Amino acid sequence: EITATVCSEAGDYTLAGCAAIECTRPADVAGYNFTNAAEVLTAPDFAVTGLACASGYEGTPEATGCDAAGPYAVSGCTPILCTRPENEAFDFSGVVETSLRAPDFEVSGIACAETFTAPTGITTEPCTVAGPYTVAGCVTDTAACVRPSTAGYVFDGATEELTIVTFAVSGVTCAPQYTGTPTVTSCNGDQEAYTVSGCEPEM
């Protein structure tokens, strides 16, 4: 309530009752990352910096102060939209693209084209910028992995069958000053490095 108080001598009378509006951070707003946001929430000086779009979204985020006590508004971030890729190794005739939006990306039903096989299965990943999504796993019978150069592993005594359809690697050990049990995983594409894990620096 705004009140006015008469002056006690010639001069200005006194007004009271108005306070600065305090905004709050909006909750459960999809598409925005507040991790690095710096906020001045008092309406006359309202400012938000460091606001970013969340993973799977793109744009230039903006924050707008509230007109009454409550959450401020954010805008500018929209879902990244992926498109179907073109790749001769895959058969898209039975594909079901439930969602091509990166945040809730869901694609199924892709198969390998004739003369291609998927020894480790077919995988799909959403795009990180507007464009084709990633599909991997279908290779020819001659497609092969290559040895990685990952620190912490010794490959000198390794036995390697690098053709993806018959991939098998044994004899990899942890390097000096590393400990653990090495695990080897096949690559998904021709001339990609296979993956090693399990060796960690000694503490």
C-alpha positions as CSV (number, residue, x, y, z in Angstrom):
1,E,0.0,0.0,0.0
2,I,1.3,3.4,-1.0
3,T,1.0,6.1,1.7
4,A,1.7,9.8,1.7
5,T,2.7,11.7,4.8
6,V,2.2,15.4,5.2
7,C,5.3,17.5,5.6
8,S,6.0,19.0,9.0
9,E,7.3,22.3,7.5
10,A,7.2,23.8,4.0
11,G,8.7,21.3,1.5
12,D,8.1,17.9,0.1
13,Y,5.6,15.5,1.6
14,T,6.8,11.8,2.2
15,L,5.8,8.8,0.1
16,A,6.2,5.2,1.3
17,G,5.1,1.7,0.4
18,C,7.0,1.0,-2.8
19,A,9.8,-1.6,-2.8
20,A,11.9,-2.9,-5.6
21,I,10.5,-6.0,-7.3
22,E,12.6,-9.1,-6.7
23,C,12.6,-11.7,-9.5
24,T,13.5,-15.3,-9.1
25,R,15.2,-17.9,-11.3
26,P,12.7,-19.9,-13.3
27,A,12.4,-23.6,-12.5
28,D,12.1,-26.6,-14.8
29,V,12.7,-24.6,-18.0
30,A,13.9,-27.1,-20.7
31,G,16.7,-26.0,-23.0
32,Y,18.6,-23.6,-20.7
33,N,21.8,-24.1,-18.6
34,F,22.1,-21.9,-15.6
35,T,25.3,-23.4,-14.3
36,N,27.4,-20.3,-15.0
37,A,24.6,-17.7,-14.7
38,A,25.3,-14.6,-12.6
39,E,22.1,-12.9,-11.6
40,V,21.1,-9.5,-10.3
41,L,17.5,-10.2,-9.4
42,T,16.3,-6.7,-8.2
43,A,14.1,-5.4,-11.0
44,P,15.5,-1.9,-11.4
45,D,19.0,-3.3,-12.0
46,F,18.0,-6.7,-13.3
47,A,20.8,-8.5,-15.3
48,V,21.7,-12.1,-16.1
49,T,25.0,-13.1,-17.6
50,G,26.5,-16.5,-18.3
51,L,23.2,-18.1,-19.4
52,A,23.7,-20.8,-22.0
53,C,21.6,-23.2,-24.1
54,A,21.5,-26.7,-22.7
55,S,22.8,-29.7,-24.6
56,G,20.7,-30.5,-27.6
57,Y,19.5,-26.9,-27.9
58,E,20.9,-24.0,-30.0
59,G,20.4,-20.2,-30.1
60,T,21.3,-17.1,-28.2
61,P,19.7,-17.2,-24.7
62,E,18.2,-14.0,-23.3
63,A,16.7,-13.2,-19.9
64,T,13.9,-10.7,-19.3
65,G,13.1,-9.2,-15.9
66,C,9.8,-9.9,-14.2
67,D,7.0,-7.2,-14.0
68,A,5.9,-8.6,-10.6
69,A,7.6,-10.7,-8.0
70,G,8.2,-14.1,-9.5
71,P,10.3,-15.9,-12.1
72,Y,12.1,-13.9,-14.8
73,A,11.6,-15.1,-18.4
74,V,14.2,-16.8,-20.7
75,S,14.1,-17.1,-24.5
76,G,16.2,-17.8,-27.5
77,C,17.1,-21.5,-27.2
78,T,15.4,-24.0,-29.5
79,P,15.9,-27.8,-30.0
80,I,18.5,-28.8,-32.5
81,L,16.8,-30.6,-35.4
82,C,18.7,-33.5,-37.0
83,T,18.2,-34.9,-40.5
84,R,18.6,-38.3,-42.0
85,P,22.2,-39.0,-43.1
86,E,23.2,-40.5,-46.5
87,N,25.4,-43.5,-46.2
88,E,25.6,-46.4,-48.6
89,A,26.4,-48.9,-45.8
90,F,22.9,-48.5,-44.2
91,D,19.4,-49.5,-45.3
92,F,16.9,-46.8,-44.2
93,S,13.9,-48.5,-45.8
94,G,12.5,-49.6,-42.4
95,V,13.7,-46.7,-40.3
96,V,11.4,-45.2,-37.7
97,E,12.4,-41.7,-36.8
98,T,10.3,-41.1,-33.7
99,S,12.0,-37.8,-32.9
100,L,14.7,-36.0,-34.8
101,R,15.0,-33.3,-32.1
102,A,18.4,-33.7,-30.4
103,P,17.1,-33.5,-26.8
104,D,14.7,-36.5,-27.2
105,F,16.3,-38.1,-30.2
106,E,14.9,-41.5,-31.0
107,V,15.6,-43.5,-34.2
108,S,15.2,-47.3,-34.8
109,G,14.8,-49.8,-37.6
110,I,18.0,-49.1,-39.5
111,A,19.6,-52.1,-41.1
112,C,22.8,-52.8,-43.0
113,A,22.8,-52.6,-46.7
114,E,23.7,-55.6,-48.9
115,T,27.3,-56.7,-48.5
116,F,27.6,-54.9,-45.2
117,T,27.3,-56.4,-41.7
118,A,27.2,-55.0,-38.1
119,P,29.3,-57.3,-35.9
120,T,29.0,-55.0,-32.9
121,G,25.5,-53.7,-33.7
122,I,24.2,-50.5,-35.2
123,T,24.3,-47.3,-33.1
124,T,22.8,-43.8,-33.7
125,E,23.7,-40.5,-32.1
126,P,21.9,-37.2,-32.4
127,C,23.5,-34.3,-34.2
128,T,25.2,-31.6,-32.1
129,V,24.5,-28.9,-34.6
130,A,21.6,-28.9,-37.1
131,G,22.4,-31.5,-39.7
132,P,22.6,-35.3,-40.2
133,Y,22.5,-37.6,-37.2
134,T,25.3,-40.2,-36.8
135,V,24.8,-43.8,-37.6
136,A,27.6,-46.4,-37.2
137,G,28.2,-50.1,-37.1
138,C,27.8,-51.5,-40.7
139,V,31.1,-52.5,-42.3
140,T,32.3,-54.6,-45.1
141,D,33.9,-58.0,-44.4
142,T,37.3,-56.5,-45.0
143,A,36.9,-53.5,-42.7
144,A,39.5,-53.4,-39.9
145,C,40.4,-51.6,-36.8
146,V,43.8,-50.1,-36.1
147,R,45.9,-50.1,-32.9
148,P,45.3,-47.1,-30.6
149,S,48.1,-45.0,-29.0
150,T,46.4,-44.7,-25.6
151,A,48.8,-43.8,-22.8
152,G,49.1,-46.4,-20.1
153,Y,49.0,-49.5,-22.2
154,V,51.7,-51.9,-23.6
155,F,50.9,-53.5,-27.0
156,D,54.3,-55.2,-27.6
157,G,53.1,-58.7,-26.7
158,A,49.5,-58.3,-28.1
159,T,48.0,-60.7,-30.5
160,E,45.6,-58.9,-32.8
161,E,42.9,-60.0,-35.3
162,L,41.9,-56.5,-36.4
163,T,39.2,-57.4,-39.1
164,I,36.0,-56.2,-37.4
165,V,33.8,-59.2,-38.2
166,T,36.4,-61.5,-36.5
167,F,37.9,-58.9,-34.1
168,A,40.0,-60.4,-31.2
169,V,42.8,-58.8,-29.3
170,S,44.7,-60.4,-26.3
171,G,47.9,-59.8,-24.5
172,V,47.5,-56.0,-23.9
173,T,49.0,-55.1,-20.5
174,C,49.2,-52.0,-18.3
175,A,52.3,-49.9,-18.7
176,P,54.7,-49.3,-15.8
177,Q,53.3,-47.0,-13.2
178,Y,49.8,-48.0,-14.3
179,T,47.6,-50.7,-12.7
180,G,44.3,-52.5,-13.5
181,T,42.9,-55.1,-15.9
182,P,43.0,-54.0,-19.6
183,T,39.8,-54.4,-21.6
184,V,39.7,-54.2,-25.4
185,T,36.6,-53.1,-27.4
186,S,36.3,-53.3,-31.2
187,C,35.9,-50.2,-33.3
188,N,32.8,-49.6,-35.4
189,G,34.3,-48.4,-38.7
190,D,37.1,-49.2,-41.1
191,Q,40.5,-47.8,-40.0
192,E,39.2,-46.5,-36.6
193,A,41.2,-47.3,-33.5
194,Y,39.9,-50.0,-31.2
195,T,39.4,-48.9,-27.6
196,V,41.3,-49.9,-24.5
197,S,40.3,-49.2,-20.9
198,G,41.0,-50.5,-17.4
199,C,44.5,-49.2,-16.7
200,E,44.8,-46.3,-14.2
201,P,47.9,-44.4,-12.9
202,E,49.2,-45.9,-9.7
203,M,48.5,-43.6,-6.7
